[in-house]
Amino acid sequence: MNWQLIWQVVFVGLLFGFAAMSVLVIINGAKDVRRLLSGLEDARTNADATGSDEMPTQ
């Protein structure tokens, strides 16, 4: 095995690792955004039901 082959294997492995991490971040980020928007919608619905103009704080 020569150094070029070793570094090519390392490079390709890191590319696949980066791609996998990117996919995981996209999927989990989308879940977080969906949860955030759902919470805002729930807060808006509750504010409309109570007649309050203020959004509740956490």
C-alpha positions as CSV (number, residue, x, y, z in Angstrom):
1,M,0.0,0.0,0.0
2,N,1.4,3.4,-0.9
3,W,0.6,6.8,0.7
4,Q,-1.5,8.0,-2.2
5,L,-4.0,5.0,-1.8
6,I,-4.1,5.5,2.0
7,W,-5.0,9.2,1.6
8,Q,-7.5,8.5,-1.1
9,V,-9.3,6.0,1.2
10,V,-9.2,8.5,4.1
11,F,-10.5,11.3,1.8
12,V,-13.4,9.2,0.4
13,G,-14.3,8.0,3.9
14,L,-14.4,11.5,5.2
15,L,-16.5,12.6,2.2
16,F,-19.0,9.8,3.1
17,G,-18.9,10.8,6.7
18,F,-19.6,14.5,5.9
19,A,-22.4,13.5,3.6
20,A,-24.0,11.3,6.3
21,M,-23.7,14.1,8.9
22,S,-25.2,16.6,6.4
23,V,-28.2,14.3,5.9
24,L,-28.7,13.8,9.6
25,V,-28.5,17.6,10.3
26,I,-31.0,18.3,7.5
27,I,-33.5,15.7,8.8
28,N,-33.2,16.7,12.5
29,G,-33.2,20.4,11.6
30,A,-36.5,19.9,9.6
31,K,-38.0,18.2,12.6
32,D,-37.0,21.0,14.9
33,V,-38.4,23.7,12.6
34,R,-41.6,21.7,12.2
35,R,-41.9,21.5,16.1
36,L,-41.1,25.2,16.4
37,L,-43.8,26.2,13.9
38,S,-46.3,23.9,15.5
39,G,-45.6,25.5,18.9
40,L,-46.0,28.9,17.5
41,E,-49.3,27.9,15.9
42,D,-50.5,26.4,19.2
43,A,-49.5,29.6,21.0
44,R,-51.3,31.7,18.4
45,T,-54.4,29.6,18.7
46,N,-54.4,29.8,22.5
47,A,-53.9,33.6,22.3
48,D,-56.8,33.9,19.9
49,A,-59.0,31.8,22.1
50,T,-58.3,33.9,25.2
51,G,-58.4,37.2,23.3
52,S,-54.9,38.1,24.4
53,D,-52.6,39.9,22.0
54,E,-49.5,38.8,23.9
55,M,-47.6,35.6,23.0
56,P,-46.8,33.5,26.1
57,T,-43.2,33.3,27.1
58,Q,-41.4,30.1,28.1
